[in-house]
Every structure is written in structure tokens, then in C-alpha cells.
Amino acid sequence: MQTIDWDDDRDCVVMVDQTRLPAEYTTDHAETVDELVGSIEVLRVRGAPALGAAGAYGVALAARTVEAEEYATYEERVRAQAARVADARPTAVNLAREVDAVLEVLDSCESVPEARERTLEAAQRVANEDIRRNRQLGEHGAALLADGATVMTHCNAGALATVDWGTALGVVYSAQEAGKDVDVVANETRPLNQGSRITTVELMQRDVDVTLIPDNAAGLCLQEGRVDAVVVGADRVVLGGGERFGDQGVVFNKVGTYKHAVVAARHDVPFVVAAPHATVDTERDADEVAIEERDPAELREVYGSQNAPADVPVYNPAFDRTPMELVDYLVTETGVYEPPLDRADFAPPVPEA
Amino acid sequence: MQTIDWDDDRDCVVMVDQTRLPAEYTTDHAETVDELVGSIEVLRVRGAPALGAAGAYGVALAARTVEAEEYATYEERVRAQAARVADARPTAVNLAREVDAVLEVLDSCESVPEARERTLEAAQRVANEDIRRNRQLGEHGAALLADGATVMTHCNAGALATVDWGTALGVVYSAQEAGKDVDVVANETRPLNQGSRITTVELMQRDVDVTLIPDNAAGLCLQEGRVDAVVVGADRVVLGGGERFGDQGVVFNKVGTYKHAVVAARHDVPFVVAAPHATVDTERDADEVAIEERDPAELREVYGSQNAPADVPVYNPAFDRTPMELVDYLVTETGVYEPPLDRADFAPPVPEA
């Protein structure tokens, strides 16, 4: 099933409950906006593209559940409910963006039934568009992998971070679909362990051989020749590095990515970034992008057990910067790009795939 | 207090109970060989030099607790008990070596009281010698650190891995003792978290400012200029690298060390290995040293919680290899050596400090 979808039988949102992974692969239904907001807040659904779809379906859910006699009153109430969905994770750009995109259809609706039908259609388009983009990206990336290749990945840039198929793992699935035998080395990805909790689960479900390693073992794996390519996603790609980070641009991705890139370069293992065009930020330089610092509790406690002194100072950045000079290929839905990148290829609007 | 010591009042072994860190800093008394073996097995005491002292004190404990009328019978029984101590951790070379060293005094003893006195003296010498060596190593290493320096370390090569003072952290303590203000960035060190559980505790106890990071953030810290030197211990140093790992030799240390070394080199941050002469193996090449693989359960479960699918394949190596070409300084109890190393400096016997 998709990471998040519309359940036609129950007329509500259904999602894989990622808080129960890896112990259980179960679904969670959100029949009200309250329930959906709760699910987003506790990270039952996570990953920027999946959150975008959650926002889109959230508007459809609001349209389904709000009641009013007058259309104007109805629309006002739907927008109020939709705003609550958009605010469920304040820093997730995709969430608010796709809420707004689906809300646009309300302007041209004239009745409650029409609004209900058309918001759901718009939400389905958002979800389907994500899958279509990821499949195209996957096919482009798969061409880089030889039959029998071992791919190392970091964090979860997979089906469960998107509506389906994924970006970095989409490359693996597309290679598999093309008849190639590809297996994966998954880094645990401390401190939130998306690699061990999520990436392993989705690879095993799709019959891709996966080996879990501690992040600390990635260097040894590269040194020992156990890896043919490193393939990761990206949270943001900037084309200007600024003085500190090289002039070819920078990839912002889950913390730990940078070390993998440096060691991969040392061993001539190709380093591949798989990310949709929408990830490329043509406006900012690397110096202008702040790196989010997360809660020290993520390190002081692990699964509720004390992992460090309760008062130890902690530096817990969510992302790091990989200079583009360490990236061999950037794969998007429109093709494979070899840095140094040509700014013209990424000028908005995002090109049609 | 020392990590492990003889309690004169209770006439038995006393050690810091490292299984209770970081929640509690408490001591554990071993009044019988059974209790000591149990404490070694459950890792109340760990780290090669500390285990050496545990072995030495174990013989003294056997000599204290064994009874026999005839000296020959007594000696036989002490040796049998000592063998149980030596076997408590089969791969810990120091443990068996120091058991044997203290057992040697039995040859020249003629009575039970004499054996009891002289084994304890010998054990105290083993412990004191470790502290003396670490202090000398620390002073040599401290000369490399400027006032105000920030040191990054990995795992726990500290007081709690030795009888006292430590090796990598001994360098920090010696710098502090010399009046330098030095602070530390401690890597968590997955999968056993010695950095978050042990290194943080001992640094805080000694009033050294410490910041805990996930291993994944080490690259960002080096890139951002937050680190002036990386200082780590070593489990084994070989002088011949073999074809695969460079011809200058290799440092075997806790897995993750290699990535730190590669990234430190990229940012021109000095990479320092602090280890006693006894760590240098002049016999073997890197190819001849096997890397221990540890239990997959260390990754599949964390503090008793499921961290990955129960049946996911795992690669969990305990150590990795850092080619000597990435090491700027090797610090021992006799001085600071800059690779490429001169084999003559490390020819057995180990030089007197």
C-alpha cells in the first residue's frame, strides 16, 4: 500500500503507522481533521513528500467532515480546519504548500458536494504526482547501477518518506524492476534510527536484500570494497556554496551524509544524490541555510532509557552539508546531472518530467 | 577513586560499577574470585588496561581466599582460581598476561602468608605501573594541545578504561593539570555508546567541559571548525599495512575511528593516537589482524527495545582500520612519534619510560 492514501470504503485518510515500526506494520485511519493532525504530530507519517500528501488529503478530509447550509460558511470552516492541518508541523514546507494547492479549488466550487468531490480529486493528483516523479527519478538513477551492485544508503529516503517508491530507495526499486539484482547496506542513522527502524522494513517487504550497520561501520565497509555506490536523498540542494563550503553548491541531508561522502570519495565509490527538482533551491547560498538543532533528549535518552548524564551538553544537528565537489551524480525526475551543475538546468519553474 | 583498586579495609577488590553508568556512579566489591569473575563477565570493569589490573588483583584475591595446610596444595589451588579469572574474557590479552605476571611470584614464596602479601604487592605494582605510564603518555600528548583547544574523541580511552588517568583522555587531563583550558567533543560511539555512557561521566567528574554528539555529527563539527584535534586510543597498532591498507602501518581502534580520521585529514585537523607501547604489534601486518564481529543483537535491540526487524541481517564489526598515513602523531609513554614510524623505536622489549 501507499504510505498515505484515501480509503474509499471508509471515506477517510489511511496511512502506514510509522511509530509502530519496526515491530509492527499496521495502518492508522484518520476520520477527522483532529485525528489527522494528531497523526502528523506524533510522526505516524513523516518525510516531506508524504507530509505534502497528508496536507492535501487533510483538505479533502476537512471538506468531507465540515457541515454548513451556506457554501460561503462551509468554505470558511473548511479553510479553518485546513489551517490546522498546515500548522501540524511548522517547519514542513511541503505540508503547508499542498494544503494551499488543494484549497485553491474551493475558489471555483459552488456547492458542498462539488467541493467534496474536487478537493479529493486534487489531493489524489498531489499523491499520484509524487509517485510519478519518484518512478521517473528511479528509472534515471537505476541506469547508474550495475547488476549485482551493493548500494549504501543513509536515513530513509524511501517509499515511507514519500507517497510511494521513494527517491534514494526508488533508485533501488527501479533497478530491481529492471531485472537487476541490487542489495543495500543501511546505516542505522542515529539519533532517530530511521535506517534501522524504517529503511530495513521497507526493503525487506520488497524482497531487497539489506544489511544493517551502525553508522560507525560505514567507513570500514567502503574500505573493504563492500559498497559499489552510495545513494542518499536530500533535504535541500543549493547551487551556491559560499566561501566556506566550495563554489559548486552544497547538498543538505540527514546528519552523517557528509562523512559518507568524504570516505566514498577516498575509495572512488560513486556518491549519488537522488532528489526531485523541487529540492533544488536556486535562491540561497549554503551560508544562508541554517541547520536545525534538535532536542538534546534524543541523545540523552534512547527508547526511554538513560544513555548519557541527564545534564550533559549536547550538539544535535539534524542535517549536514556535503559540498557538491563530492557528489558524482544528482538524479532528479528529469535525468542524471554530473556536477558541476549548470544553473540553467534548475532555473524555476521546475521543468516538466 | 581508581577504576579498580584493592580495598584495604575490607581486604578485597573494589571497582567502579560501569554497568550502572551514566545513571549512577557506584562501586562494586568483589570479595571472592566468583564475584570478580562475575563482575568481569558483565563488564562492570572493561578496557584492556583495567582488565589487566583486574587479573592482577584477581590473583591476590585468590591468594587471600584459598586455604590449605600445605603450601604446594595452596599454590595449586590459587593457580586454579587464577585460571578462572584469566578465562573470564577470553579475548582480553591483558587480563591473562597480568594474571600470569602476578602468579610468577608464587614460585619464590614459601608460605601462605608470604604468598598473600607478595601477590598483593605485585598486583599493586601492575596497577601503579599503568597509572605511571598513562601519566607519562598524557604529559607527552598534552604538549600537542594549545590552551583553549577543543579535542574530539571516540569511545572511552579514559580513566575508566584504565586503572586511572586514561590514554586519549589522559592527554586531556594532563593538559588541564598543566593549566590549559581544554574541552572535549565526545562521540556517542554506537552501538555500545561508551562515549555517551562513560566518557561524558568521567569528563564531567573532572570538570572538563564536554559536549556529546551523535557519531553522525562528527563530520559537521570538523567542517565547522569546532575541533582543534582528534585524540583517540588504539586497540592495536601494526607497523606493516600490507597491500590493501598502505605501507606505513595501521591503527586498529573502535569502529568509527577511520571516518573521523579521513574527515579530519580533509580539514587539516591533527589526528592523534594515544596508546602505550604495549599496544604496538611489531609482528603482524594489517592483513593478519582479524576484525571481531559482534552480536547482531547490539543493533537489533537498544536498551531492550526493538530497534530493527528481529531477523534483519547485521554487520557489526567492533574495530576498524586507520591507515597510518592519516595519523599525525602517535603518543606513547616514551614520547610523541610522527609517522612514518621508525620500526626501531618499537622493537621489543618495550623501552623504559
Interface residues (C-beta under 8 A of the other chain):
Chain A: P22 A23 V185 E188 T189 R190 P191 N193 S196 R197 T200 V201 M204 D209 V210 T211 L212 I213 P214 D215 N216 A217 A218 G219 L220 C221 Q223 R226 F245 K254 V255 G256 Y258 K259 V262 V263 R266 I291 L299 R300 V302 Y303 G304 S305 Q306 N307 A308 P309 V312 P313 V314 Y315 N316 P317 D320 R321
Chain B: P22 A23 V185 E188 T189 R190 P191 N193 S196 R197 T200 V201 M204 D209 V210 T211 L212 I213 P214 D215 N216 A217 A218 G219 L220 C221 Q223 R226 F245 K254 V255 G256 Y258 K259 V262 V263 R266 I291 L299 R300 V302 Y303 G304 S305 Q306 N307 A308 P309 V312 P313 V314 Y315 N316 P317 D320 R321
